[in-house]
Amino acid sequence: MGKIAVYCEIDNANNVLSDVSFELLSKARQMKFDAKKIDCEGNDFEVVAIAIGKTLDMESAKKAFSAGADYFTLIKDDCLELFSQTAYSLAFIEYFSANPCDIIIFPATSKGRIIAPRITTILDTGLVADCTGLELIERNGKIVLASTRPTFGAELMATIISKKNPQCATVRPKTFAADFWDIENSVSNSYFEYQLKYPINETRSRLLRTFLDKDSISDFAGAKIILAGGFGLYDGKNREYYDKLEKLAKKIGAKFGATRKVVDLNLVPKNCQIGQTGTTVLPELYVAFGISGAIQHMVGAKNSKKIIAINSDKDAEIFKYWVYSIVTHEKRFFIKIIKYFLK
Ligand SMILES: Cc1cc2nc3c(=O)[nH]c(=O)nc-3n(C[C@H](O)[C@H](O)[C@H](O)COP(=O)(O)OP(=O)(O)OC[C@H]3O[C@@H](n4cnc5c(N)ncnc54)[C@H](O)[C@@H]3O)c2cc1C
């Protein structure tokens, strides 16, 4: 049976799994089911969740099963209490050498982005970074991972197939939705703890302390509605309309986002940027004000359940996506629109 491993990141401060773990497990489960429909040998997969740390809250492990894990392994040791790129990578390799998998999916978080290239280099395999789509397909009589990601400055989407096992990819948070299923109460048979045989106490770098830099952190977590402003809202003088949009977002319990063009002009802080080099979001409703719909922006917003786009150009790129379209030249019109939709 084939194995899809998902590296589940532990928030060391609270000993719980980060939300992106559940998103990736849900995607892995969906791929497992889709693979069964392919008429090809080796179309049977199981999903293995792998976490690294000293301890883990058991509720979090249960949630991983409900999101899609068939098995869960916590690689544990005292030396893994705090994140260390060397220790975590070597711990993963030690476990993996005895328990190989065909596919490994890592979160493209700051920690995931550090350990995934180290692990894949040691395993002498490839890594497709920042994927926006993952699929199992048949190629030359085998089931392989097809990873899609933006390329050439995000002008094109490329689907990449790795020639070597394990086939590895990183995926940014909020690229896929987490989906929880009812599971039986007893999952203990599928939960394992792997004690490191070769603890790593000597590393070149050591984490001394962690602190939160609030200004650099995007705050779109759990956002149901996002009001995003693009360059079309700029009046050529100041950030009046962005302030208004932000105020409106606060008032209705939504989050405020923006395009990179607006961020680069210092009209809005970087942590509001949505897109390829910003944050990927997954709200119920995404309202785009004066946003042209460049692919680099849309890769971060296109999976929103509903998109309303307001633009003065009826041929704007954003209207090519599945959106509710409103064409207007009147900037103030946007406030009326929002009030209407949220009645
Ligand atoms: C490697 C790379 C990475 C990038 N990463 C990102 C990213 O993460 N996020 C991101 O957003 N961009 C990113 N970009 C930039 C991206 O290519 C676009 O330049 C950017 O998204 C455009 O922003 P915009 O839609 O606000 O501006 P514009 O493209 O200038 O569009 C403004 C829109 O407003 C409309 N408009 C004008 N006046 C009005 C009005 N009165 N009422 C209504 N509509 C009006 C116009 O018709 C137009 O469609 C990246 C680019 C590169 C090369």
The ligand as a MOL file (V3000), in Angstrom:
LIG
                    3D

  0  0  0     0  0            999 V3000
M  V30 BEGIN CTAB
M  V30 COUNTS 53 58 0 0 0
M  V30 BEGIN ATOM
M  V30 1 C 6.8190 37.6480 -8.4620 0
M  V30 2 C 5.6070 38.5100 -8.2140 0
M  V30 3 C 4.8770 38.3040 -7.0610 0
M  V30 4 C 3.7410 39.0940 -6.8090 0
M  V30 5 N 3.0230 38.8520 -5.6750 0
M  V30 6 C 1.8600 39.5300 -5.4960 0
M  V30 7 C 1.0340 39.2610 -4.3730 0
M  V30 8 O 1.3560 38.4360 -3.4900 0
M  V30 9 N -0.1200 39.9520 -4.2430 0
M  V30 10 C -0.5400 40.8770 -5.1580 0
M  V30 11 O -1.6040 41.4670 -4.9860 0
M  V30 12 N 0.2490 41.1640 -6.2280 0
M  V30 13 C 1.4280 40.5260 -6.4080 0
M  V30 14 N 2.1960 40.8510 -7.4690 0
M  V30 15 C 1.8160 42.0370 -8.2960 0
M  V30 16 C 0.7330 41.7220 -9.3310 0
M  V30 17 O 1.3320 41.2430 -10.5110 0
M  V30 18 C -0.0860 42.9760 -9.6730 0
M  V30 19 O 0.7960 43.9840 -10.0950 0
M  V30 20 C -0.9190 43.5260 -8.5410 0
M  V30 21 O -1.6810 42.5190 -7.9370 0
M  V30 22 C -1.8570 44.6030 -9.0970 0
M  V30 23 O -2.5270 45.2370 -8.0580 0
M  V30 24 P -3.9050 45.9880 -8.2980 0
M  V30 25 O -4.9060 45.0560 -8.8610 0
M  V30 26 O -4.2220 46.6790 -7.0180 0
M  V30 27 O -3.5080 47.1380 -9.3290 0
M  V30 28 P -3.7910 47.3050 -10.8750 0
M  V30 29 O -3.3270 46.1510 -11.6390 0
M  V30 30 O -3.2490 48.6530 -11.2620 0
M  V30 31 O -5.3780 47.3380 -10.9890 0
M  V30 32 C -6.1990 48.3600 -10.5180 0
M  V30 33 C -7.6330 48.0310 -10.9540 0
M  V30 34 O -8.5070 48.9990 -10.4330 0
M  V30 35 C -9.4820 49.3160 -11.4100 0
M  V30 36 N -10.0040 50.6660 -11.1320 0
M  V30 37 C -9.4580 51.8750 -11.4220 0
M  V30 38 N -10.2670 52.8810 -10.9820 0
M  V30 39 C -11.3550 52.3060 -10.4210 0
M  V30 40 C -12.5350 52.8070 -9.7920 0
M  V30 41 N -12.7680 54.1040 -9.7050 0
M  V30 42 N -13.4320 51.9210 -9.3160 0
M  V30 43 C -13.2280 50.5960 -9.4410 0
M  V30 44 N -12.1310 50.0640 -10.0240 0
M  V30 45 C -11.1970 50.8960 -10.5000 0
M  V30 46 C -8.7530 49.2200 -12.7350 0
M  V30 47 O -9.6350 48.9520 -13.7960 0
M  V30 48 C -7.8170 48.0140 -12.4700 0
M  V30 49 O -8.4210 46.8020 -12.8590 0
M  V30 50 C 3.3500 40.1060 -7.7360 0
M  V30 51 C 4.0930 40.2920 -8.8920 0
M  V30 52 C 5.2070 39.5060 -9.1330 0
M  V30 53 C 5.9900 39.7310 -10.4110 0
M  V30 END ATOM
M  V30 BEGIN BOND
M  V30 1 1 1 2
M  V30 2 1 2 3
M  V30 3 2 2 52
M  V30 4 2 3 4
M  V30 5 1 4 5
M  V30 6 1 4 50
M  V30 7 2 5 6
M  V30 8 1 6 7
M  V30 9 1 6 13
M  V30 10 2 7 8
M  V30 11 1 7 9
M  V30 12 1 9 10
M  V30 13 2 10 11
M  V30 14 1 10 12
M  V30 15 2 12 13
M  V30 16 1 13 14
M  V30 17 1 14 15
M  V30 18 1 14 50
M  V30 19 1 15 16
M  V30 20 1 16 17
M  V30 21 1 16 18
M  V30 22 1 18 19
M  V30 23 1 18 20
M  V30 24 1 20 21
M  V30 25 1 20 22
M  V30 26 1 22 23
M  V30 27 1 23 24
M  V30 28 2 24 25
M  V30 29 1 24 26
M  V30 30 1 24 27
M  V30 31 1 27 28
M  V30 32 2 28 29
M  V30 33 1 28 30
M  V30 34 1 28 31
M  V30 35 1 31 32
M  V30 36 1 32 33
M  V30 37 1 33 34
M  V30 38 1 33 48
M  V30 39 1 34 35
M  V30 40 1 35 36
M  V30 41 1 35 46
M  V30 42 1 36 37
M  V30 43 1 36 45
M  V30 44 2 37 38
M  V30 45 1 38 39
M  V30 46 1 39 40
M  V30 47 2 39 45
M  V30 48 1 40 41
M  V30 49 2 40 42
M  V30 50 1 42 43
M  V30 51 2 43 44
M  V30 52 1 44 45
M  V30 53 1 46 47
M  V30 54 1 46 48
M  V30 55 1 48 49
M  V30 56 2 50 51
M  V30 57 1 51 52
M  V30 58 1 52 53
M  V30 END BOND
M  V30 END CTAB
M  END
